[in-house]
């Protein structure tokens, strides 16, 4: 073997030795289970964790931002930005499976109440099928960014008698897995009702039944 050939083979061996072994990178199984204003419930490789926007993540998964209205979140996974939507229990996107019934239980005062949102603002609703309209207090309407100025004056019969209010349209209401668009509501003067009341007219097109003291609502989910 010539000196030139021997040196060439030796150089090739040294180059290969200098290249680090490539370790297969296993893709992480990341599922968005719930989204809130500043945090999200994430399933990472089968383990549930709560990540907060702007704080340290779970390994190489960090929460960058959330969108409660669209039920989505931006995550940084392995250094890459990804947008994912809330997934169903089987790991498929929520839009790919039939929505489950929204269950509404009685609270300590015996009323049906459930967490939800108005225009992306978190609220606690009282569901009252005896009430014709959805009712909000003036203070609650202001908190969730609903203006009375665009509504028209009306009167509503309540347990305390007839009261004045402003009839408005709520662009989007969410309770559990239900999304209700263009919900007609009445903003009442003062601090009552304590919780926004979701009336029966707002649940048109939603199947409602009571089972063992629990309200079950079936309707289109988003």
Protein Blocks (a to p, Z undefined) as FASTA:
>chain_A
ZZklmmmmmmmmmmmmmpccdddddddddddfbdcfkbccddeehiacdddehiacehja
ccfbdcfknopadddeehiacddddddfkopafklpccddddddddfkopacddddeehi
acdddddfkbmbdcddfklmmmnopafklpccdddddfkbpcdddddddfbacehjbcce
hiacdddehjbdfbdcddfklmgoiacddeehiacdddddZZ
